[in-house]
Amino acid sequence: MIELYLARRYLFRGRAKHISFIGVISCLGVVIGVATVIVAISIVNGIDGGLMERIMRFKYHLTIEAAEDDSLYRAKEVIKQWEEVEIASLSLQTQIFAKFDDAIIPLVVKGIDFSEKSELDFFYQYVKSDFNNEGFFAGEGLRRKFNLGERIEFYPLEKKLRLQEEKIRGFFSTGLYDIDNYYLIGDLEKTKELSPHCQFFLGVRIKEPFYADKIKQKIKQAFPEGLFVFTWIEQNEALFATLKLEKIAMFIILSLIILVASFSIFATSTVKVVEKTKEIGILKSIGFTNRKILTIFTLQGVILGFIGVIFGTCLGLGICLILEKYPFIRLPQEIFFTEYLPVAVNYGDIILIGALALCISFVSSLFPALRAARLSPCEALRYE
């Protein structure tokens, strides 16, 4: 306790007034560094987590393909009975070339089984309007871009292109740029008639998305031959690996801000050692050991770092809260899948950042403290 008392007294009651100012600047550097790292990492977490949530809005956790369609029908009846599974539904995808005045735009048509209540309920949470009993649902982005009305003209994916027309059943919005701007959703049986060139598959949504690999192994055991299973993790592996690498790189680069701020702690500790040389001699002459002197001056840097971490964390969390509650920074949706800058605070990251800042502060004050501990009492007492 006496080392802590002397460290606090030497730090905040300097003989020269400008010493305290240097301490404030040192602490402020740590505050800004910690806050910057917290905000930046929270933004990366928001983009990462928000991207995963948005990607999985309209896609399946597992996609199952087969050489024969009958295999998918049999697999569906078995898999949908499993307690881990929420939805198991047959789907298909094909392409058409939509005609908008003089423009020809390729669109994806996804057919889902409207007779499956669970699949229909899942899709209808994104439906904004439904004014027909047949036809395609079109994305909200597609409607705005081409002023889409109640009908759409298109060429199916066939050798001989024949212009066809279909009703628009309604409009949907998922918040995904590609889906809302380039997708049409139709009934499975109706979509089959568009073209023989299509991808037929069984889509499975499970209660715990991160258990997708376990469910994949269970499917392979139940159907050892004829099925090809792909998880959402495998389909987006490159994307999430890139985001993880980006987060690590950003953490390392931004941590250099805290490292730069630590130089001011080093300068403050060095000045304090010079200023308190005579006091060091007195302390050693009355029995203070080198370890106690080392502890006193090391604690000064730790105190500055601790104060910087506390205020920096409060500032960083405050900025994150403002960005989350009042989103005003817009992003290009076609790149980030979201309209505003996302923020997600991970308290594990905050603890890691705080610990790193304290360690850097400790190391920065250690070298001046070692110099103080090595001072000879006779030389220190002669110092003026």
C-alpha positions in Angstrom: 0.0 0.0 0.0 2.8 2.4 0.7 4.3 1.9 -2.8 0.9 2.7 -4.3 0.5 5.8 -2.1 3.9 7.1 -3.1 3.3 6.3 -6.8 0.0 8.2 -6.7 1.6 11.2 -4.8 4.6 11.4 -7.1 2.3 11.2 -10.2 -0.3 13.8 -9.3 1.7 16.2 -7.1 4.7 17.0 -9.2 7.1 19.8 -8.1 6.6 21.4 -11.5 3.1 22.1 -12.8 3.9 21.0 -16.3 4.6 17.5 -15.1 1.0 16.9 -14.3 0.1 18.3 -17.7 2.3 15.7 -19.3 0.5 13.0 -17.2 -2.8 14.2 -18.6 -1.5 14.1 -22.2 -0.2 10.6 -21.6 -3.5 9.4 -20.2 -5.4 11.1 -23.0 -3.3 9.2 -25.6 -4.3 5.9 -24.1 -8.0 7.0 -23.9 -8.0 7.9 -27.6 -6.1 4.7 -28.6 -8.4 2.4 -26.6 -11.6 4.1 -27.8 -10.4 3.9 -31.5 -9.7 0.2 -31.3 -13.0 -0.5 -29.6 -15.0 1.4 -32.2 -13.1 -0.1 -35.1 -13.4 -3.7 -33.9 -17.1 -3.2 -33.1 -17.7 -2.0 -36.6 -15.9 -5.1 -38.0 -18.0 -7.3 -35.7 -21.1 -5.6 -36.9 -20.3 -6.1 -40.5 -19.3 -9.7 -39.9 -22.3 -10.6 -37.8 -24.8 -8.6 -39.8 -23.5 -10.0 -43.0 -23.9 -13.6 -41.8 -27.4 -12.8 -40.5 -28.4 -11.2 -43.8 -26.9 -13.9 -45.9 -28.8 -16.6 -44.0 -32.1 -14.7 -44.2 -32.9 -16.2 -47.6 -30.6 -19.2 -47.8 -30.6 -22.6 -46.3 -28.2 -23.9 -43.7 -27.7 -27.1 -45.7 -28.2 -27.6 -49.4 -28.7 -31.2 -50.7 -28.4 -32.2 -54.3 -28.8 -35.6 -55.9 -28.3 -37.2 -59.3 -32.0 -38.4 -59.2 -34.9 -36.3 -58.0 -36.5 -39.2 -56.3 -33.7 -39.4 -53.8 -34.4 -35.8 -52.7 -38.1 -36.6 -52.2 -37.2 -39.6 -50.0 -34.5 -37.6 -48.1 -37.0 -34.8 -47.4 -39.5 -37.2 -45.7 -36.9 -38.5 -43.4 -34.9 -35.3 -42.6 -38.0 -33.2 -41.8 -38.8 -35.5 -38.9 -35.5 -34.8 -37.1 -35.9 -32.6 -34.0 -32.8 -30.5 -35.0 -34.6 -29.5 -38.3 -36.9 -26.5 -38.6 -37.6 -26.7 -42.4 -36.8 -29.2 -45.1 -38.3 -28.1 -48.4 -37.7 -28.8 -52.1 -36.6 -25.9 -54.2 -35.2 -25.2 -57.6 -33.4 -22.3 -59.4 -33.3 -21.3 -63.0 -32.7 -18.2 -65.0 -34.7 -16.0 -67.4 -33.9 -12.9 -69.4 -36.4 -10.2 -68.4 -37.3 -7.6 -70.9 -37.7 -4.0 -69.6 -38.4 -1.7 -72.6 -35.1 -2.0 -74.6 -33.1 -3.6 -71.8 -32.6 -7.3 -71.3 -31.7 -8.3 -67.7 -30.8 -11.8 -66.5 -32.8 -12.7 -63.4 -32.8 -15.8 -61.1 -36.1 -17.5 -60.6 -36.4 -19.5 -57.4 -39.2 -22.0 -57.1 -40.3 -22.9 -53.6 -43.0 -25.3 -52.4 -45.9 -23.1 -51.5 -47.8 -26.2 -50.3 -45.3 -26.5 -47.4 -46.7 -24.2 -44.7 -43.4 -23.8 -42.8 -41.7 -22.7 -46.0 -44.5 -20.4 -47.0 -44.6 -18.8 -43.6 -40.8 -18.3 -43.7 -41.0 -16.5 -47.0 -44.1 -14.4 -46.2 -42.2 -12.6 -43.4 -40.4 -10.8 -46.2 -43.4 -10.2 -48.4 -44.4 -6.5 -48.6 -47.5 -6.8 -50.9 -49.5 -9.7 -52.3 -52.2 -8.8 -54.8 -52.5 -11.8 -57.0 -53.1 -15.6 -56.6 -50.6 -16.6 -59.2 -47.4 -15.4 -60.9 -44.0 -14.3 -59.5 -43.0 -12.4 -56.4 -40.5 -9.8 -57.4 -37.9 -8.1 -55.3 -38.5 -4.5 -54.0 -35.3 -3.3 -55.6 -36.3 -4.7 -59.0 -39.7 -2.9 -58.7 -38.1 0.4 -58.0 -35.3 0.1 -60.6 -37.6 -0.8 -63.5 -40.9 0.6 -62.2 -42.3 -2.9 -62.3 -46.1 -3.2 -62.5 -48.5 -6.2 -62.5 -46.7 -8.1 -65.4 -43.3 -9.0 -66.5 -42.0 -10.1 -70.0 -39.1 -12.5 -70.2 -37.3 -15.1 -72.3 -36.9 -18.5 -70.6 -33.6 -20.3 -70.6 -34.1 -22.4 -73.8 -32.4 -22.9 -77.1 -35.2 -21.1 -79.0 -36.0 -17.9 -77.2 -39.7 -17.1 -77.0 -41.0 -14.0 -75.3 -43.4 -14.9 -72.6 -45.4 -12.9 -70.1 -46.3 -13.6 -66.5 -48.2 -11.9 -63.7 -46.5 -10.3 -60.7 -48.1 -11.8 -57.6 -46.5 -9.4 -55.2 -43.2 -7.9 -53.9 -40.8 -8.9 -51.2 -37.8 -7.3 -49.5 -35.0 -9.2 -47.7 -32.5 -6.4 -47.2 -30.0 -8.3 -49.5 -29.1 -6.3 -52.6 -28.6 -9.3 -54.9 -31.8 -11.0 -53.8 -34.0 -7.8 -53.9 -32.7 -6.7 -57.3 -32.2 -9.9 -59.3 -34.6 -12.6 -57.9 -38.1 -13.7 -58.7 -39.9 -16.2 -56.5 -42.5 -18.6 -57.8 -44.3 -21.7 -57.0 -42.2 -24.9 -57.4 -44.4 -26.7 -59.9 -45.0 -23.5 -62.0 -41.3 -22.7 -62.1 -40.5 -26.2 -63.3 -42.3 -25.5 -66.5 -40.1 -22.5 -67.4 -37.1 -24.5 -68.6 -35.6 -28.0 -68.4 -32.3 -26.3 -67.4 -32.6 -25.8 -63.6 -31.0 -26.8 -60.3 -33.2 -28.9 -58.2 -32.3 -29.3 -54.5 -33.5 -29.9 -51.0 -33.0 -27.0 -48.6 -32.7 -27.5 -44.9 -32.9 -24.9 -42.1 -31.8 -26.1 -38.6 -32.3 -24.7 -35.1 -28.6 -24.2 -34.5 -26.8 -23.0 -37.6 -23.3 -23.7 -36.3 -24.2 -27.4 -35.9 -24.5 -27.6 -39.7 -21.4 -29.9 -40.0 -22.9 -32.4 -37.5 -26.2 -32.5 -39.3 -24.3 -33.0 -42.6 -22.5 -36.1 -41.1 -25.9 -37.4 -39.9 -27.4 -37.0 -43.4 -24.4 -38.9 -44.9 -24.9 -41.7 -42.4 -28.6 -41.9 -43.2 -28.0 -41.7 -46.9 -24.5 -43.0 -47.7 -24.9 -42.8 -51.4 -26.4 -40.5 -54.0 -26.6 -37.2 -52.0 -24.3 -34.3 -52.1 -24.5 -32.1 -49.0 -23.2 -28.5 -48.7 -23.3 -26.4 -45.5 -23.7 -22.7 -45.4 -20.2 -22.5 -43.8 -18.6 -24.2 -46.7 -20.5 -22.1 -49.2 -19.3 -18.9 -47.5 -15.9 -20.1 -46.2 -13.8 -17.6 -48.3 -16.0 -14.7 -47.3 -15.8 -15.3 -43.5 -12.1 -16.2 -43.7 -11.4 -12.9 -45.3 -13.5 -11.0 -42.6 -11.6 -12.9 -39.8 -8.2 -12.0 -41.4 -9.4 -8.4 -41.8 -10.3 -8.2 -38.1 -7.0 -9.6 -36.9 -5.1 -7.2 -39.2 -7.1 -4.2 -38.1 -6.6 -5.2 -34.4 -2.8 -5.3 -34.9 -2.6 -2.1 -36.8 -4.9 -0.1 -34.5 -3.0 -1.5 -31.5 -0.1 0.6 -32.7 -2.1 3.7 -31.7 -1.9 2.5 -28.1 1.8 1.7 -28.6 2.4 5.3 -29.8 0.5 6.6 -26.8 2.7 4.5 -24.5 5.7 6.6 -25.5 4.2 9.5 -23.6 3.9 7.3 -20.6 7.6 6.4 -21.0 8.4 10.1 -21.2 6.3 10.9 -18.1 7.9 8.1 -16.1 11.4 9.2 -17.2 10.8 12.8 -16.1 9.4 11.7 -12.8 12.5 9.6 -12.1 14.7 12.7 -12.8 12.5 14.9 -10.7 12.4 12.5 -7.8 16.1 11.5 -7.7 16.7 13.1 -4.3 13.5 11.5 -2.9 14.7 8.1 -4.2 18.0 8.6 -2.3 16.1 9.4 0.9 13.8 6.3 0.5 16.8 4.0 -0.1 18.6 5.5 2.9 15.7 4.7 5.2 15.5 1.1 4.1 13.5 0.9 0.8 14.8 -1.9 -1.4 15.4 -1.8 -5.2 12.2 -3.8 -5.6 10.1 -1.3 -3.8 11.6 1.6 -5.8 10.9 -0.4 -8.9 7.3 -1.0 -7.8 6.7 2.7 -7.1 7.7 4.0 -10.5 6.2 1.0 -12.4 2.8 1.7 -10.7 2.8 5.2 -12.1 2.6 3.9 -15.6 0.1 1.3 -14.7 -2.1 4.0 -13.0 -2.0 6.1 -16.1 -2.8 3.1 -18.3 -5.6 2.0 -16.0 -7.2 5.5 -16.1 -6.8 5.6 -19.9 -8.4 2.2 -20.3 -11.4 3.1 -18.1 -12.1 6.4 -19.9 -11.2 5.0 -23.3 -13.6 2.1 -22.8 -16.4 4.5 -21.7 -15.7 6.7 -24.7 -15.5 3.8 -27.2 -18.8 2.2 -25.9 -20.5 5.7 -26.0 -19.5 6.1 -29.6 -20.7 2.6 -30.4 -24.0 3.3 -28.7 -24.6 6.5 -30.7 -23.8 4.7 -34.0 -26.1 1.9 -33.1 -29.0 4.1 -31.9 -28.6 6.8 -34.5 -27.3 5.2 -37.7 -26.3 8.1 -39.9 -23.3 6.7 -41.8 -24.5 5.2 -45.1 -22.9 2.3 -46.9 -23.2 0.9 -50.4 -25.7 -1.9 -50.1 -24.4 -3.9 -53.1 -21.0 -4.3 -51.2 -21.9 -4.5 -47.5 -25.6 -5.8 -47.8 -26.7 -3.1 -45.4 -27.7 0.5 -45.7 -26.1 1.9 -42.6 -22.8 1.3 -40.7 -23.4 -1.8 -38.4 -22.0 -1.9 -34.9 -21.8 -5.0 -32.6 -20.0 -4.8 -29.3 -18.1 -7.9 -28.2 -17.2 -7.6 -24.5 -14.5 -10.3 -24.9 -12.7 -8.0 -27.4 -13.0 -5.1 -25.0 -11.4 -7.1 -22.2 -8.6 -8.1 -24.6 -8.1 -4.5 -25.7 -8.0 -3.3 -22.1 -5.5 -6.0 -21.1 -3.3 -5.1 -24.0 -3.3 -1.4 -23.2 -2.4 -2.2 -19.5 0.5 -4.5 -20.6 1.9 -1.8 -22.9 1.6 0.8 -20.2 3.4 -1.5 -17.7 6.2 -2.2 -20.2 6.6 1.6 -21.0 7.0 2.4 -17.3 9.3 -0.5 -16.6 12.5 0.9 -18.1 12.5 4.3 -16.3 11.6 2.3 -13.1 14.6 0.1 -13.5 16.8 3.2 -13.8 15.3 4.5 -10.6 15.9 1.2 -8.8 19.6 1.2 -9.8 20.4 4.7 -8.5 23.0 4.7 -5.7 21.7 6.4 -2.5 24.9 8.5 -2.2 24.6 9.8 -5.8 20.9 10.4 -5.4 21.3 12.5 -2.2 23.9 14.7 -3.9 21.5 15.4 -6.7 19.9 18.8 -6.9 
